[in-house]
Amino acid sequence: MEYRIDDGLWQPTTITSPASPGVWARWHFRWDAQPGEHLLRVRPTDHRGRVQPDSTPWNELGYIHEPVLAHPVPSRRRSMSMEQVACHRGAHVSYGHQDEPESR
């Protein structure tokens, strides 16, 4: 799994669940966020090396619509721990974040 904040470079995540074909993977990364609104993008790579595409062709019924999506993430503090759960094939991504206490 890789993540991208705003228009930055794709960065690797840390996989925290055992690798098994066709199952969800849990992963995380730490992010020193600047206060404000940000866009988070995540993408998996499958066992064949295929990366989730940035876009997919439109079709009338919406089948196989699996592009990388931008998720708005508000930040009030500088340090955040992002915890991710993503489908093995990248069809679904959900996320949560937890603000870390500010260092004094």
DSSP file (Angstrom, degrees, kcal/mol; ACC not computed):
  #  RESIDUE AA STRUCTURE BP1 BP2  ACC     N-H-->O    O-->H-N    N-H-->O    O-->H-N    TCO  KAPPA ALPHA  PHI   PSI    X-CA   Y-CA   Z-CA
    1    1 A M              0   0    0      0, 0.0    12,-1.9     0, 0.0     2,-0.3   0.000 360.0 360.0 360.0 145.9    0.0    0.0    0.0
    2    2 A E  E     -AB  12  43A   0     41,-2.2    41,-2.2    10,-0.2     2,-0.3  -0.944 360.0-157.1-131.0 154.4    1.1    3.5   -0.7
    3    3 A Y  E     -AB  11  42A   0      8,-2.6     8,-2.9    -2,-0.3     2,-0.3  -0.916   2.5-163.5-129.6 160.0   -0.3    6.9    0.4
    4    4 A R  E     - B   0  41A   0     37,-2.4    37,-2.5    -2,-0.3     2,-0.5  -0.988   8.5-151.7-143.5 130.4   -0.1   10.4   -1.0
    5    5 A I  E >   - B   0  40A   0      4,-0.4     3,-2.5    -2,-0.3    35,-0.2  -0.917  65.8 -44.4-105.8 126.9   -0.9   13.7    0.8
    6    6 A D  T 3  S-     0   0    0     33,-3.3    32,-0.1    -2,-0.5    35,-0.0  -0.308 122.3 -25.8  51.3-125.8   -2.2   16.5   -1.4
    7    7 A D  T 3  S+     0   0    0     -3,-0.0    -1,-0.3     2,-0.0    -3,-0.0   0.092 107.6 123.3-103.7  22.9    0.1   16.6   -4.5
    8    8 A G    <   -     0   0    0     -3,-2.5     2,-0.1     1,-0.2     3,-0.0   0.005  69.5 -76.0 -72.7-176.5    3.1   15.0   -2.8
    9    9 A L        -     0   0    0      1,-0.1    -4,-0.4    -5,-0.1     2,-0.2  -0.449  51.7 -96.2 -79.0 154.1    4.9   11.8   -3.8
   10   10 A W        -     0   0    0     -6,-0.1    -6,-0.2    -2,-0.1    -1,-0.1  -0.549  46.3-166.0 -68.6 134.4    3.5    8.4   -3.2
   11   11 A Q  E     -A    3   0A   0     -8,-2.9    -8,-2.6    -2,-0.2     2,-0.1  -0.924  19.7-110.1-124.5 147.7    5.0    6.9    0.0
   12   12 A P  E     -A    2   0A   0      0, 0.0   -10,-0.2     0, 0.0     2,-0.2  -0.427  28.2-147.4 -75.3 153.7    5.0    3.3    1.3
   13   13 A T        -     0   0    0    -12,-1.9     2,-0.6    -2,-0.1    16,-0.2  -0.572  21.7-105.5-105.7 175.0    2.9    2.3    4.3
   14   14 A T  E     -D   28   0B   0     14,-2.6    14,-2.0    -2,-0.2     2,-0.4  -0.935  28.7-139.7-104.5 118.6    3.6   -0.3    7.0
   15   15 A I  E     +D   27   0B   0     -2,-0.6    12,-0.3    12,-0.2     4,-0.1  -0.644  21.6 179.6 -77.0 129.2    1.5   -3.4    6.6
   16   16 A T        +     0   0    0     10,-3.2    11,-0.2    -2,-0.4    -1,-0.1   0.373  55.8  70.0-114.6   2.7    0.3   -4.6   10.1
   17   17 A S  S    S-     0   0    0      9,-1.0     3,-0.0     1,-0.0     8,-0.0  -0.858  92.6 -89.8-118.1 156.7   -1.7   -7.7    9.2
   18   18 A P        -     0   0    0      0, 0.0     2,-0.5     0, 0.0     8,-0.1  -0.320  46.3-108.4 -62.1 144.7   -0.5  -11.1    7.9
   19   19 A A        +     0   0    0     -4,-0.1     6,-0.1     6,-0.1     5,-0.1  -0.636  49.7 160.3 -77.3 123.8   -0.4  -11.4    4.1
   20   20 A S    >   -     0   0    0     -2,-0.5     3,-1.4     3,-0.2     2,-0.1  -0.988  43.1-104.8-143.4 135.4   -3.1  -13.6    2.7
   21   21 A P  T 3  S+     0   0    0      0, 0.0     3,-0.1     0, 0.0    67,-0.0  -0.349  99.0   5.2 -62.6 134.7   -4.4  -13.7   -0.9
   22   22 A G  T 3  S+     0   0    0      1,-0.2     2,-0.3    -2,-0.1    67,-0.1   0.590 104.1 109.5  74.4  12.9   -7.8  -12.1   -1.4
   23   23 A V  S <  S-     0   0    0     -3,-1.4    -1,-0.2    64,-0.1    -3,-0.2  -0.767  74.6 -88.3-117.8 166.2   -8.3  -10.6    2.1
   24   24 A W        -     0   0    0     -2,-0.3     2,-0.4    63,-0.2    63,-0.2  -0.359  37.7-144.9 -68.9 149.1   -8.2   -7.1    3.5
   25   25 A A  E     - E   0  86B   0     61,-2.4    61,-2.1    -6,-0.1     2,-0.4  -0.952   1.9-147.3-117.6 137.4   -4.9   -5.7    4.7
   26   26 A R  E     + E   0  85B   0     -2,-0.4   -10,-3.2    59,-0.2    -9,-1.0  -0.868  30.9 155.9-101.8 136.6   -4.5   -3.4    7.7
   27   27 A W  E     -DE  15  84B   0     57,-2.3    57,-3.3    -2,-0.4     2,-0.3  -0.952  17.4-168.4-152.3 167.5   -1.7   -0.8    7.4
   28   28 A H  E     -DE  14  83B   0    -14,-2.0   -14,-2.6    -2,-0.3     2,-0.3  -0.962   5.8-167.4-153.1 168.3   -0.7    2.6    8.9
   29   29 A F  E     - E   0  82B   0     53,-1.9    53,-2.4    -2,-0.3     2,-0.4  -0.972  23.5-122.0-154.5 156.9    1.6    5.5    8.5
   30   30 A R  E     - E   0  81B   0     -2,-0.3     2,-0.4    51,-0.2    51,-0.2  -0.824  27.4-167.9-101.2 143.4    2.6    8.5   10.6
   31   31 A W  E     - E   0  80B   0     49,-2.5    49,-2.6    -2,-0.4     2,-1.4  -0.988  22.5-147.3-137.5 123.6    2.2   12.0    9.1
   32   32 A D  E     - E   0  79B   0     -2,-0.4    47,-0.3    47,-0.2     2,-0.2  -0.723  37.9-163.1 -87.3  88.1    3.5   15.3   10.4
   33   33 A A        -     0   0    0     -2,-1.4     3,-0.0    45,-1.3    -2,-0.0  -0.443  17.9-135.3 -81.1 143.3    0.5   17.3    9.2
   34   34 A Q        -     0   0    0     -2,-0.2    43,-0.1     1,-0.1    41,-0.1  -0.754  42.8 -94.5 -85.3 142.9    0.3   21.0    8.7
   35   35 A P  S    S+     0   0    0      0, 0.0     2,-0.3     0, 0.0    41,-0.2  -0.290  87.5  53.0 -58.0 143.5   -2.9   22.5   10.1
   36   36 A G  E    S- C   0  75A   0     39,-2.9    39,-2.0    41,-0.1     2,-0.3  -0.784  95.3 -34.0 128.4-171.0   -5.6   22.8    7.5
   37   37 A E  E     + C   0  74A   0     -2,-0.3     2,-0.3    37,-0.2    -3,-0.0  -0.692  57.3 177.4 -88.2 137.7   -7.5   20.8    4.9
   38   38 A H  E     - C   0  73A   0     35,-1.6    35,-3.0    -2,-0.3     2,-0.5  -0.917  26.5-128.3-134.6 161.1   -5.6   18.0    3.1
   39   39 A L  E     - C   0  72A   0     -2,-0.3   -33,-3.3    33,-0.2     2,-0.5  -0.967  21.3-160.7-113.4 124.2   -6.4   15.4    0.5
   40   40 A L  E     -BC   5  71A   0     31,-2.8    31,-2.9    -2,-0.5     2,-0.4  -0.885   9.2-177.8-104.7 131.3   -5.4   11.8    1.3
   41   41 A R  E     -B    4   0A   0    -37,-2.5   -37,-2.4    -2,-0.5     2,-0.3  -0.983   1.2-174.7-125.7 141.0   -5.1    9.2   -1.5
   42   42 A V  E     -B    3   0A   0     27,-0.5    27,-0.3    -2,-0.4   -39,-0.2  -0.974   2.2-179.3-133.0 149.4   -4.2    5.6   -1.0
   43   43 A R  E     -B    2   0A   0    -41,-2.2   -41,-2.2    -2,-0.3     2,-0.2  -0.986  13.9-144.6-150.4 138.5   -3.5    2.8   -3.5
   44   44 A P        -     0   0    0      0, 0.0     8,-2.1     0, 0.0     2,-0.4  -0.558   6.6-145.1 -94.3 163.9   -2.7   -0.9   -3.3
   45   45 A T  B     -G   51   0C   0      6,-0.2     6,-0.2    -2,-0.2    45,-0.1  -1.000  22.3-137.7-123.8 129.6   -0.5   -3.0   -5.6
   46   46 A D    >   -     0   0    0      4,-2.4     3,-2.2    -2,-0.4    43,-0.1  -0.194  33.4 -89.7 -83.1 179.3   -1.6   -6.6   -6.1
   47   47 A H  T 3  S+     0   0    0      1,-0.3    -1,-0.1     2,-0.1    -2,-0.0   0.645 126.9  56.1 -64.7 -14.8    0.6   -9.7   -6.1
   48   48 A R  T 3  S-     0   0    0      2,-0.1    -1,-0.3     0, 0.0     3,-0.1   0.428 120.8-106.0 -94.7  -0.2    1.2   -9.3   -9.9
   49   49 A G    <   +     0   0    0     -3,-2.2     2,-0.5     1,-0.3    -2,-0.1   0.568  69.9 147.6  88.1   9.1    2.5   -5.8   -9.5
   50   50 A R        -     0   0    0      3,-0.0    -4,-2.4     1,-0.0     2,-0.3  -0.689  36.1-148.9 -82.8 126.6   -0.6   -4.0  -10.8
   51   51 A V  B     -G   45   0C   0     -2,-0.5    -6,-0.2    -6,-0.2    -8,-0.0  -0.725  27.2 -99.5 -95.0 142.0   -1.2   -0.6   -9.1
   52   52 A Q        -     0   0    0     -8,-2.1    16,-0.1    -2,-0.3    -1,-0.1  -0.394  50.7-114.3 -57.0 131.8   -4.7    0.8   -8.6
   53   53 A P        -     0   0    0      0, 0.0    15,-1.8     0, 0.0    -1,-0.1  -0.315   3.9-131.9 -74.6 153.4   -5.2    3.3  -11.5
   54   54 A D  S    S+     0   0    0     13,-0.2     2,-0.3     1,-0.2    -2,-0.1   0.766  92.3   8.8 -70.7 -26.3   -5.6    7.1  -11.0
   55   55 A S        -     0   0    0     12,-0.1    -1,-0.2    11,-0.1    14,-0.0  -0.985  64.2-155.4-150.0 157.9   -8.6    7.0  -13.3
   56   56 A T        -     0   0    0     -2,-0.3     9,-0.1    -3,-0.1     8,-0.0  -0.965  37.2 -92.0-132.1 151.6  -10.8    4.5  -15.0
   57   57 A P        -     0   0    0      0, 0.0     2,-0.1     0, 0.0    -2,-0.0  -0.328  44.2-112.7 -63.6 142.5  -13.0    4.9  -18.2
   58   58 A W        -     0   0    0      7,-0.0     2,-0.3     3,-0.0     3,-0.0  -0.465  36.3-177.8 -70.5 143.4  -16.5    6.0  -17.6
   59   59 A N    >   -     0   0    0     -2,-0.1     3,-1.3     1,-0.1     6,-0.0  -0.988  36.3-114.3-142.6 153.0  -19.3    3.6  -18.5
   60   60 A E  T 3  S+     0   0    0     -2,-0.3    -1,-0.1     1,-0.3    -2,-0.0   0.795 114.1  39.8 -57.0 -36.6  -23.0    3.9  -18.3
   61   61 A L  T 3  S-     0   0    0      2,-0.0    -1,-0.3    -3,-0.0    -3,-0.0   0.506 105.8-121.8 -94.8  -4.6  -23.6    1.4  -15.5
   62   62 A G    X   +     0   0    0     -3,-1.3     3,-0.8     1,-0.2    -2,-0.1   0.688  50.5 165.7  76.2  18.1  -20.6    2.3  -13.4
   63   63 A Y  T 3   +     0   0    0      1,-0.2    -1,-0.2     3,-0.0     3,-0.1  -0.366  61.3   7.4 -69.3 147.5  -19.0   -1.1  -13.5
   64   64 A I  T 3  S+     0   0    0      1,-0.2     2,-1.1    -2,-0.1    -1,-0.2   0.856  77.2 162.4  51.4  44.3  -15.4   -1.6  -12.5
   65   65 A H    <   +     0   0    0     -3,-0.8    -1,-0.2     1,-0.1    -7,-0.0  -0.779  12.1 142.7 -92.6  93.6  -15.1    2.0  -11.3
   66   66 A E        +     0   0    0     -2,-1.1    -1,-0.1    -3,-0.1   -11,-0.1  -0.193  14.6 145.3-129.4  41.5  -12.0    1.6   -9.1
   67   67 A P        -     0   0    0      0, 0.0     2,-0.3     0, 0.0   -13,-0.2  -0.327  61.9 -87.4 -76.1 165.3   -9.8    4.7   -9.5
   68   68 A V        -     0   0    0    -15,-1.8     2,-0.3   -16,-0.1   -25,-0.1  -0.567  50.5-150.6 -66.2 129.6   -7.8    6.2   -6.6
   69   69 A L        -     0   0    0    -27,-0.3     2,-0.5    -2,-0.3   -27,-0.5  -0.807   9.1-126.6-108.1 148.1  -10.1    8.6   -4.7
   70   70 A A        -     0   0    0     -2,-0.3   -29,-0.2   -29,-0.1   -31,-0.0  -0.828  21.9-161.3 -93.9 125.0   -9.1   11.7   -2.8
   71   71 A H  E     -C   40   0A   0    -31,-2.9   -31,-2.8    -2,-0.5     2,-0.2  -0.928  18.5-127.3-107.1 122.1  -10.4   11.8    0.8
   72   72 A P  E     -C   39   0A   0      0, 0.0   -33,-0.2     0, 0.0   -35,-0.0  -0.504  27.9-173.8 -68.7 133.0  -10.6   15.2    2.6
   73   73 A V  E     -C   38   0A   0    -35,-3.0   -35,-1.6    -2,-0.2     2,-0.3  -0.954  11.4-151.7-131.3 111.7   -8.7   15.1    5.9
   74   74 A P  E     -C   37   0A   0      0, 0.0     2,-0.4     0, 0.0   -37,-0.2  -0.607  13.3-164.1 -80.3 144.2   -8.9   18.1    8.2
   75   75 A S  E     +C   36   0A   0    -39,-2.0   -39,-2.9    -2,-0.3     3,-0.1  -0.994  25.5 168.5-132.8 128.7   -5.9   18.6   10.5
   76   76 A R  S    S+     0   0    0     -2,-0.4     2,-0.3   -41,-0.2    -1,-0.1   0.572  72.2  47.3-105.7 -17.1   -5.7   20.8   13.6
   77   77 A R  S    S-     0   0    0    -43,-0.1   -44,-0.1   -41,-0.1   -41,-0.1  -0.778  78.3-122.6-125.1 167.2   -2.4   19.4   14.9
   78   78 A R  S    S+     0   0    0     -2,-0.3   -45,-1.3     1,-0.1     2,-0.5   0.789  92.0  55.5 -81.8 -29.1    1.0   18.6   13.4
   79   79 A S  E     +E   32   0B   0     21,-0.3    21,-2.0   -47,-0.3     2,-0.4  -0.921  62.1 167.8-115.2 124.4    1.3   14.9   14.3
   80   80 A M  E     -EF  31  99B   0    -49,-2.6   -49,-2.5    -2,-0.5     2,-0.6  -0.967  27.9-143.7-131.8 147.9   -1.3   12.4   13.2
   81   81 A S  E     -EF  30  98B   0     17,-1.8    17,-1.5    -2,-0.4     2,-0.5  -0.957  19.9-157.1-109.1 115.9   -1.4    8.6   13.2
   82   82 A M  E     -EF  29  97B   0    -53,-2.4   -53,-1.9    -2,-0.6     2,-0.5  -0.820   6.1-167.4 -96.7 127.4   -3.3    7.3   10.1
   83   83 A E  E     -EF  28  96B   0     13,-1.9    13,-1.7    -2,-0.5     2,-0.3  -0.969  11.5-169.7-116.6 126.0   -4.7    3.8   10.4
   84   84 A Q  E     -EF  27  95B   0    -57,-3.3   -57,-2.3    -2,-0.5     2,-0.4  -0.851  20.0-170.9-120.2 147.4   -5.9    2.3    7.2
   85   85 A V  E     +EF  26  94B   0      9,-1.7     9,-1.9    -2,-0.3     2,-0.4  -0.986  21.2 173.8-131.3 125.5   -7.9   -0.7    6.1
   86   86 A A  E     -EF  25  93B   0    -61,-2.1   -61,-2.4    -2,-0.4     7,-0.2  -0.986  35.4-106.5-137.2 144.2   -8.1   -1.5    2.4
   87   87 A C    >   -     0   0    0      5,-2.3     3,-1.7    -2,-0.4   -63,-0.2  -0.384  34.9-118.0 -63.3 142.7   -9.4   -4.3    0.3
   88   88 A H  T 3  S+     0   0    0      1,-0.3    -1,-0.1     2,-0.1   -64,-0.1   0.839 115.5  42.2 -51.9 -38.3   -6.7   -6.5   -1.2
   89   89 A R  T 3  S-     0   0    0    -67,-0.1    -1,-0.3   -43,-0.1   -43,-0.1   0.430 113.3-116.0 -94.1   1.1   -7.7   -5.5   -4.7
   90   90 A G  S <  S+     0   0    0     -3,-1.7    -2,-0.1     2,-0.2     3,-0.1   0.606  76.9 126.6  81.5  10.9   -8.2   -1.8   -4.0
   91   91 A A  S    S+     0   0    0      1,-0.2     2,-0.4    -5,-0.0    -1,-0.1   0.760  75.8  28.7 -74.5 -22.1  -11.9   -1.7   -4.7
   92   92 A H        -     0   0    0    -26,-0.1    -5,-2.3     2,-0.0     2,-0.4  -0.999  62.4-178.3-140.9 137.4  -12.7   -0.2   -1.3
   93   93 A V  E     +F   86   0B   0     -2,-0.4     2,-0.3    -7,-0.2    -7,-0.2  -0.995   5.0 172.6-134.9 129.8  -10.7    2.0    1.1
   94   94 A S  E     -F   85   0B   0     -9,-1.9    -9,-1.7    -2,-0.4     2,-0.3  -0.944  10.2-178.4-128.5 156.6  -11.8    3.3    4.4
   95   95 A Y  E     -F   84   0B   0     -2,-0.3     2,-0.3   -11,-0.2   -11,-0.2  -0.983  15.8-168.7-151.7 161.1   -9.7    5.2    6.9
   96   96 A G  E     -F   83   0B   0    -13,-1.7   -13,-1.9    -2,-0.3     2,-0.3  -0.970  11.3-157.2-143.6 156.8   -9.7    6.8   10.3
   97   97 A H  E     -F   82   0B   0     -2,-0.3     2,-0.4   -15,-0.2   -15,-0.2  -0.965   4.5-153.6-137.5 157.8   -7.2    9.1   12.0
   98   98 A Q  E     -F   81   0B   0    -17,-1.5   -17,-1.8    -2,-0.3     2,-0.2  -0.990  20.6-127.8-132.7 124.3   -6.3   10.0   15.5
   99   99 A D  E     -F   80   0B   0     -2,-0.4   -19,-0.2   -19,-0.2     3,-0.0  -0.503  23.2-140.9 -68.9 135.5   -4.8   13.3   16.5
  100  100 A E        -     0   0    0    -21,-2.0   -21,-0.3    -2,-0.2   -22,-0.1  -0.678  31.5 -92.1 -90.9 151.3   -1.7   12.9   18.6
  101  101 A P        -     0   0    0      0, 0.0     2,-0.2     0, 0.0    -1,-0.1  -0.344  47.1-104.7 -61.8 144.2   -1.1   15.2   21.6
  102  102 A E        -     0   0    0      1,-0.1     2,-0.3    -3,-0.0   -25,-0.0  -0.468  33.7-119.8 -68.3 139.0    1.0   18.3   20.7
  103  103 A S              0   0    0     -2,-0.2    -1,-0.1     1,-0.1    -3,-0.0  -0.592 360.0 360.0 -78.9 144.3    4.5   18.1   21.9
  104  104 A R              0   0    0     -2,-0.3    -1,-0.1     0, 0.0    -2,-0.0   0.382 360.0 360.0-112.6 360.0    5.4   20.9   24.3
